[in-house]
Amino acid sequence: MKKIIFLTILLLFSSSGDYIFLPPPYLPEIVLEDAISRRVSIREFSEKEISMENISSLLWATSKISSIDGRDAVNIYVIMKEGVYKYIPLNHSLKIFRKGDFRWVGDYDSAYIKIGLTWNKSRGKNENFSAFQMGSIGQNIYFISNSLGLGTVTTAGKAYELYYIGLPIDEKPLIIMPVGYPLKPYNFSYSPYNTSLPFPERGRKSLVDAMTEENIEAFLYGGLNEREISQLLWASYGYSYFFDASQGWRHRTVPSSHATYPLEIFFANSSGFFHYMPANHSLETIIEGDVRSEVEPSWARNADLIFVYLNESKAGSSWAWFYEAGAIWQNLLLEATSLNLSANAIHNFMIGEKLNFEGLKPLLIIGAGKKYVEDFEKPVVKIIYPEKGFIYAFGKKLMPSKNTVIIGKIEAKIELEEDALLLVEYRIDGKILGEQYIEPLSFNLPHSLFKKSYFEVFAYDYSRNNASDGMEYVKIL
Ligand SMILES: Cc1cc2nc3c(=O)[nH]c(=O)nc-3n(C[C@H](O)[C@H](O)[C@H](O)COP(=O)(O)O)c2cc1C
């Protein structure tokens, strides 16, 4: 019996052909807020090997995130001594991508491994959204690395060198995270500072429990108390409660390209609209009274809202700030979960005059609160034009036919019933060719070169329910 178990384990967790099946992750015991407070960038590493169990933990954590548009448009490459591997989350394995030692790709070559993150353009059309997803993944890599005694740093500077591993043409490298044991040991000491909001506290939930639970809900009501508001804002963009004696400063809860920190966090609830000041962890009142009616979609207005703006006097537009916003979202989601609250990240929002400020560009709204209804209802989606089983010529419906035949340009129209629409995706023969986030919904059908094509419309809501409608067509011109 023992022999059989041993052989099964060997088969499950060892390499088989092109795959390395990863051992179960080692999940560190650390309280969430301690993990957030220990997030630092490490750039110098010792030669010590990282065990496969720890590599497994890092990769396990990369899946414990929620992208902004419900899709996964990020590929993960692990660059090790023996070769470059692609991480396959589905069976938690590494698939060989290229043999040979490519650890010279990117910066900080003393790292034992490097994790490369690429934007897969076939799975998502928006570079900012993929950077956002990388920001969330990056946080989890920081947290797990640090709690395992490893260190890492987000780097964008030489991420283009990932092209040398021979990336497919539909992938663009954005980030490399070198990982290794830090050359200098960590040296954190608890060091409170003066704040107006209640000082950030260690909660009851572990990092791993918060990562595993992740309470995402669309329909929330706010009414958070001062402690909850304080914890959420601190996690989003505050300063660590530890002083880092090895680097001689106090880190923020998220990294920032060139330590720019160009984002401004605002908070809105029933009593007003406030600016979060990270340095002394306080709120400054900007507008008295409830301004959440300025926010579209209207279903979001019952939650307490956290706004992320880019301060254009500090930095110009770049996907790097969406990376930072993704890191903020990940921290906030974990902290909300730890407080037994829920959250959601809203990308397809609009805000009225009152909340538009010169020099501040809104990037993201996050809703936080307690859930009030569970949303199991799927969207209802229907292609209403062209009608199936007709011949169309230059936009005119001519006559019924066995096949739907289209001559000339035609714009498909889609009807939708959904209160909290996340995304509509247009696919032709399985390939994503377009997407929309708000109604009215329409899509220019491409021609099918005299053969039948399959047009599909997928609609996703904020609770991750989805539905689709599809039709076959032949388009001649
Ligand atoms: C999008 C992004 C790109 C970054 N690129 C680099 C880089 O190319 N090289 C580097 O050494 N650090 C890079 N950093 C790390 C920042 O320099 C670091 O987060 C900042 O100095 C704050 O230090 P801390 O993370 O230790 O708190 C990047 C961070 C972000 C978020």
The ligand as a Tripos MOL2 file, in Angstrom:
@<TRIPOS>MOLECULE
LIG
   31    33     1     0     0
SMALL
NO_CHARGES

@<TRIPOS>ATOM
      1 C1          4.8570   49.3320  -12.4800 C.3       1 LIG1
      2 C2          6.1430   49.3270  -11.6690 C.ar      1 LIG1
      3 C3          7.3600   49.2600  -12.3250 C.ar      1 LIG1
      4 C4          8.5510   49.2090  -11.5900 C.ar      1 LIG1
      5 N1          9.7400   49.0880  -12.2760 N.ar      1 LIG1
      6 C5         10.8930   48.9620  -11.5760 C.ar      1 LIG1
      7 C6         12.1230   48.7250  -12.2640 C.ar      1 LIG1
      8 O1         12.1700   48.6430  -13.4930 O.2       1 LIG1
      9 N2         13.2510   48.5700  -11.5090 N.ar      1 LIG1
     10 C7         13.2270   48.6330  -10.1420 C.ar      1 LIG1
     11 O2         14.2740   48.4700   -9.5160 O.2       1 LIG1
     12 N3         12.0690   48.8530   -9.4620 N.ar      1 LIG1
     13 C8         10.9130   49.0080  -10.1370 C.ar      1 LIG1
     14 N4          9.7230   49.1910   -9.4670 N.ar      1 LIG1
     15 C9          9.6990   49.1670   -7.9890 C.3       1 LIG1
     16 C10         9.6390   50.5750   -7.3920 C.3       1 LIG1
     17 O3         10.8390   51.2430   -7.6470 O.3       1 LIG1
     18 C11         9.3520   50.4790   -5.8830 C.3       1 LIG1
     19 O4          8.0840   49.9450   -5.6910 O.3       1 LIG1
     20 C12         9.4220   51.8240   -5.2020 C.3       1 LIG1
     21 O5         10.7190   52.3550   -5.2450 O.3       1 LIG1
     22 C13         8.9920   51.7330   -3.7230 C.3       1 LIG1
     23 O6          9.8120   50.8450   -3.0050 O.3       1 LIG1
     24 P1          9.2300   49.5960   -2.2320 P.3       1 LIG1
     25 O7          8.4790   48.7720   -3.2320 O.co2     1 LIG1
     26 O8         10.4280   48.8810   -1.6830 O.co2     1 LIG1
     27 O9          8.3400   50.0890   -1.1450 O.co2     1 LIG1
     28 C14         8.5220   49.2590  -10.1630 C.ar      1 LIG1
     29 C15         7.2820   49.3270   -9.5140 C.ar      1 LIG1
     30 C16         6.1060   49.3570  -10.2480 C.ar      1 LIG1
     31 C17         4.7830   49.3900   -9.5310 C.3       1 LIG1
@<TRIPOS>BOND
     1     1     2 1
     2     2     3 ar
     3     2    30 ar
     4     3     4 ar
     5     4     5 ar
     6     4    28 ar
     7     5     6 ar
     8     6     7 ar
     9     6    13 1
    10     7     8 2
    11     7     9 ar
    12     9    10 ar
    13    10    11 2
    14    10    12 ar
    15    12    13 ar
    16    13    14 ar
    17    14    15 1
    18    14    28 ar
    19    15    16 1
    20    16    17 1
    21    16    18 1
    22    18    19 1
    23    18    20 1
    24    20    21 1
    25    20    22 1
    26    22    23 1
    27    23    24 1
    28    24    25 2
    29    24    26 1
    30    24    27 1
    31    28    29 ar
    32    29    30 ar
    33    30    31 1
@<TRIPOS>SUBSTRUCTURE
     1 LIG1         1 GROUP 0 **** ****
